[in-house]
Amino acid sequence: MSELQDLVALIRANTPLIVIETRDEARVVELFRQALMQVWRAMYRWSITEGLRRIDIDREDAAEGAPDMSSTMASIRAAGQRGVYLLFDAHPFLGAAMTQRQVREIIDRRGSQPHVLVLVGHVVELPPELESLAVRYRPRLPDANALLKLVRQQAEDYAREHGGKRVQVDGEAVQQIVRDGALGADDLPELAKLKFELLSRSGHLHYEYDSARMDDVAGARRLKRWVEQRRGVFASGEAPPGLDLPKGMLLLGVQGCGKSMLAKAVASGFGVPLVRLDIGALYNKFHGETERNLREALDAAERLAPCVLWIDEIEKGISADDSDGGVSRRVQGHLLTWMAERNSRVFIVATANQVDALPPELLRKGRFDEVFFVDLPDADSRQQLFALHLRKRMLDPARFDLGGLAGASDGFSGAEIEQAIVSALYAAHATGAALTDFSLRAELKQARPLSVLMAEQVEALREWARGRTVPAD
């Protein structure tokens, strides 16, 4: 069903209390006016500044009565014909016992017509007594056809303002902004950034402007092949018969071995934007706020689709105990439900370092399409890492004995190899000398990698992963 049909069904059913969280009040009014063309009701709007006024399809009357909420509820209850009442920013007044009782009596039809009360606001918090009686309705974003119509209108406006200059509109870029007289695929990265800034204002999602190509990642051959096989299906949004759209992957592994870089590379491999959710930052000391933060973040990710949602260090946000009063369990439950039920093209890349902190429900087969283990790099991957990081610093890898350096860095992670190069460059800069194999080997020799400092934990993690996960390389 379309959003208009959904709204018509709610009105036709005389739904007593509807909650709409939005910043776009004008669009809500327009939606209800369209709905009243199919199912007629008298329609009113109320705000604390204007009071109650009738706003049907073809009329708008002056405000009537006092603007306070109690008087408004009394007027609604006494109305002789059923109506739809759009109440803007009314929820702060529902905490008063008198007003709450009046709303309950209207909902229960005690001496009242079967009215439809609609609470509209940016964030609508209800008393528990009313929350259980409310239906939350979420207006959808315009579909592709509506967006194309908007873009063409913008193109026509641009042409008029620039002396009739013709604007070329690429149908694949229907969500683009008219700026330079041509709309094409080259403008899409900028569009993705603008779209993110418009839709995610809570601060819990972070747009990753610096993505990484698959070629920027050493090793991970199996993972790269896995992404390449699914790229076309995910990009088209249509799975062949018998297949489902790719949903997500879990990356486990040793710290510093490139899980973050792989998350960025997966987004690049699918050709979509990457947004990062720091799940630990969602937590708020006030009751219910953590869950609300998660809902808003996931909702924003869905509106940004198609995209890759990177849930960084997922173990920090969900746990298997109730030491925080059950908040982690509620977050976990909501996240797992959303993962199972979502239909949007949001591909999840979750990264984790501590396997023992992950709840069994998350690791159950079907939560993710695949669970990859990112291990310490082998000799070939270490050679690639040295080449990548040397080239990144404008140094020619051909000048170095990459095979010998790979042998000397056994047990080093990618991050530790990069740090060894940085340290050797600082040492060379201090003496005015050029970077050499000898200085690199000297840094590697004096460094103690994590695989040595925490040998027992690293080996236990690698042992656990054998037979339970798919090696990324």
N, C-alpha and C positions, 0 to 999 in steps of 0.2 A: 504493500500500500504506500501511496505518496504521503508526505507530511500533511498535506491538506486533507486527504481522506482520513488520516488518523485523527485529525482535529475534528472533522465533521462527525466521526463516530463517537468521540468523547462528548461532544455537545448533544448529539442525538440521544445518547444514553443518559443525559442529564447528570453527568459526573459532577458531584457536589463541590469538589475542591481540586483544582489543578494548580501545579507549581511549575513556573517557567523561569529558569535561570538564564539570563541573557543581558548583554549590554545594549542590544538593538531594540529599543522599545517600539520604534516606528514600524519595524518589520512584524512584530507581534500583532500590533493593531491591524496592519494590512492583512495578515494571515486570517485573523478572526473575521474581518470584513468579507474576505473571499469565502470563508466557511459559511457565513450567514446567507450567501446566495443560494446555498444548497439546503440549509436547515435554518429557518428564520427564528430569531429571538430578538428581543430588544437588547441593545448592547450599551453598556455604560463604561466609563473610565473614571478612576478616582486617584487623586494624589493629595498629599497633605497641603499643598499650596493652592490647588484649584478646587478641591472638594469633588463632588459627584456630578458628572454631566453625561448626557446621553449622546452617543456617537454611532448611530446606525450607518448603514451603507450610504444613504443620501441625506443625512441630517446631522447637525451637531448643535446641541442646545447649550444654553448658558448653564453655569454651575447652579446646583440647587442644594439648599440645606447647609448646615455647618460642616466644615471640613474634618472635624474630629472623628476618629474611628468609631466610637460608640454610637454617635448620632447616625453615622453612615450605615452601620449594621442595622440600626432600628429602621431606617428608611428602606433598606433592602428587604428586611423581613416583612414590612408592611406593604410592599409593592403588590399591585393587583394582578400583574402578568409576569410570567417567568422571564428571566433575563440572564444575560451573560455580563458579569461584572469584572472588568480588568482593574485590579487593585495594585498600583505601582508603589513599591517600597513600603508595603503595609505591614510586613512581617515584624518589625520592631515593636509594633503596638499590640501584637497578639499575646504578649506576656501578661497583660492585665487580665485579672480574673473575670471582670465584667465582659470585656471584649471577647475573650476566649469562650465564655458561656454563650454569647450571642452567636458566634460563628458555629458552635456545636449545634445550636438549635436550628440554624438555617440548614446546616448539613443534614440534620435529622428530620427536616421538613416539619418542624413543630410550629404550626400556625404560619407557615411560609410556603410560597410557591416553590417548585423544583428549580431553584436558581443554580447557575454555574458560577462559582467564585474562582477567579484566576489570580493567583499571587505572582507578580512579576518583579524581578529584581536581579541584580548582578549575582548576589549570593542570598539565598532564601533559607534561613534557619527557622524551623518550626518547633514549637513545644512538642514533647513526645506524644501528648494526647491528640494532637492534630496530625503529626507526621504519619501515623498509622492509617489515617483516613485520606491522605492526599495521593494524587496521581501525578508523578513528575513527568512532564512532557518536554522534550528537547527538540527545538527547531533544527532542521538539517541545513547544511550548507547547500548552495545552489549546485545542481548537477552540471555535467559537461555542456549540455545544450544551453542551459541558462547562462553559464559562464561565457560561452561563445557569443551569445547574444549581447552580453554586457561588453565584451571586448570589441565587437563590431560597432556598438554604439559609441564606445570610446574612440574608435578609429574614425568614425564619422565626425565626432566632435573635434578631433585633432585636425582633420582635413579642413573643416570650416574655419578653425582658428589660424590656420597656416595657408590661407589663400587657395584652398582647394587641392593642396598637395595630397596625392593619393597614398594611402597607407596599406602596405601588404600585410595580411593577417594569416599566419600559419595556424591551421586548425588544431595542430598538435600542441600549440602553445596558447590554448584558450584562456589560461589564467594569467597571462602576461599583462604588463602595464604598458600603455602606449607611451613611448618616450622618444625613440629615434626614427620613427617613420617606417620601421620594419620589425615584425615580431617573428622570431624564429627560435630554434633550439639553443642558439648561443645565449639567449637571454634567460634560459630556465634556471641556471644556478642563482642568479640574482633574484629571480622570482621566489625560489625556495627560501632564501634568507628573509625576504620581505614577508612572505606568508608566515614563516615561523614567528617573526617579531609581532605580527598582528594577532596570532592565535595563541601564543604561549607567553602570557604576561605574569604568570605566577612565579617564575624564577626557578621552578623545579626541573625543567628541561633545559638542556644546553645544546645549542646548535654547534656542531663541530665543523667549523669553517675549513680547517686543514685536514682534508681527507688523505688517504694513502692508496696508492695503486697496488694491485697484486704484485707487480714487479718490485715494489719497495720492500716486500717481505721475503726474507730468506726461508727456504724450505717450505713446509706446510703444503706439500704436493697433493696429498689426498684432499685436504680442505679446499684448495684452489680448484681442483677438478670437480668437487661436489658443487661448488658455487657456479662454475661454468655450465654444468649440466642443467642447472635450474634457472639460469639467468633469463632465458627466453620466456619461460612460463611465468615467472614472477613479473617480468616487464610487461607482458601482455595482459596479465590479470585473468587469463583464461586457462585453466588446466585441461589437458587432454582427457578423454574418457578414462576412468579408472584411476586418475591421479588427483591429488589435492594440491592446492597452492602451497609453496614452501612457507612454513610458519616460524621456524626459529632454530637456533642451535645454542648449546651450552659449551663454553670453553673453560676447561679446567686445566691447571698446569702449575709449573714452578714459577715463582715470581721472577719477573724480568725476562721472560722468554717470548714476549711479543703478543700477548693476548689483546692488549689495547690496540696495537698496530693492526692485528688481524680484524678486529671489530671495524676499524676504519676501512680496511681493504675490502671487507665483505660489502659494505655500502657502495664502494667504488665498483666492485664486481657486478653488483646488481644495477648500477647506474642510477642510484637514488640518494637523497640526502640522508645524513646520519644525525640523529639526536641522541644525546646521552642523558640518562636518568640516574642521578646519584641517589639511590634509594634510601641511604642512611640520612640524607638531608631532609627527607619528608617528615621526620618525626617532630611532633609538636607536643608540648606539655598539656595542652588543653584537650579535653575529651572530644573525640570524634574528628579533630582537625587533621590528624595523620592520615586517616582513611580518606578524608575529603581531598587532601593534597594528592594522594595517589590517584583518586578518581579523576581529578582535574588534569593531572599529568598524562594519564592514559587517554583521556578524552582528547587532549591536544594532539597527542601522537596520532590518533585515528584521523583527526581532521587534516593532519599533514600528509597522510598516506597518498601515494606509496613512499615508504621510508623504511630505514633500519632504526630500530630502537635499541640502543645499547644500554643495558642495565649493568652498570659497573659495580663489581664486588657485591653481588646479589646477596651473599651470605650475611652482609651487615644489616640488611633490612628485614630478614625473616629468620626466625629461630624456632626451635622445637620445644621451648619452655615458656612459662607464663611469668617470668621474672619482671616483665614490664606491664603487668596487669592485663595481659592478653592482647595488647596492641599488635605485637608481631604476628600472632596467630591470625588476627583479623586481616592484617595486611596480606599475609600469605594466602588466606582464603580468597580474598578479593582478587589478588593477582592471578591465582590459579584458575579461578572462574573466568576471568577475562581472557586468559590465554586459551581456554577451552572453547569459549563461545564467540570470540570475535570473528567477524567476517571481513574486516578491512585488510588491506595489503600493508600490514605493519609486520615486518620481519624482526624477530627478537634475536639479539646476540647478548646472552648473559655471560658474564665472566666471573670466575670465582677462584680463590686461592686456597681456601680451607674447606676441604671436602667434608670433614666431620661436622662442620657447622651447618650443612645443608640438610633440610628436612627430607625424609624419604619420599614424601609426596611430590617434591619437585623433580626427583630423579626417576620417577616412574616412567616407563616407556610410554611414549605418546605425548608427554608434556613438551618435549622438543623433538624435532625431526632427527637430530643427531647430537650425541655428546662427544666432543673431540677433546683429546688430551694433548696439550702443548708441552712437549718435553724439552729437556736441555738439547741444544742443537748438536747434531752429529758433525763429523769433520767437514763434509761437503757444505753443510749449512753455515759452519763457522767461516769457511773460506768466502762464501757469499756475503756474510755479515761484515767481514773485514773490507771487502770490495765496496759494499754499499756505503759504509761509514767513511771510508777514505775518500770515495768519490763525492760524498756529501760535503766534505771539507776541501774540495777542489784539489785533491791529491790523486795522482795517477796510480791505480792499484798495480799496474804492470811493473812499477818500480820496486815492489815488495814481494817477498817470498810468502805468498798467501798460504801455500801448503804447510810451510814450516810454522807460520803463525797459528794456523789451525791446530797443528799438533801441540803447540805450546799452550794453547788455551782450552785444553780438554777439561770439561766440567764447568766452563764459563757460560753464562746466559748471554743473550744478545745485548741486554743492557750493560752487563759487565764488560763485554768486549768494547762497546762504545765508550764506556768510561775509561778503559785502559788507553784507548786512542787519545781521548781528550787529555788525560794526565800526561801522556808522553809528549803531546804537542805543547803543553805548558812547560814541561821540563826543557824541551828543545828551544822554545821561545826565550826562556830565561838565560840560556847560554849562547843564543844567537846561532845555533846549529840547525841543520835540517833534520826532519824526522827520518829515522832509519829503522831497519828491522831490529838492530841491536837495542835501540831505545824502547821499542815496542815490547821486545822480549823481556827487557829489564822490568817494565811496568807489570807485565803478566806474572813474572816470577815473584814479585813482592806482594801481589794482590792475593787476597783469600776469598774465593768466590763463595756464594751461598751454599753450593753443594758441598763445601768443606766445613763452613761455619755451622751449618745446620744439617749435617750429613744424614742423621737418623730420620729427621722429619722429611727431608727431600726423598730419601729412599723409600720411606713408608708410603708417601704419596704416589711415587712411581709404581710401587708394588701394587697398591690399591687399584691403579688405573689399568693394569694389565688384565685383559679379559673383560673389563667392565666398560671401557671406552674405546673409541676409534682413534688411533694415532693421527695427529694432524699431518705429520710428514710421511 
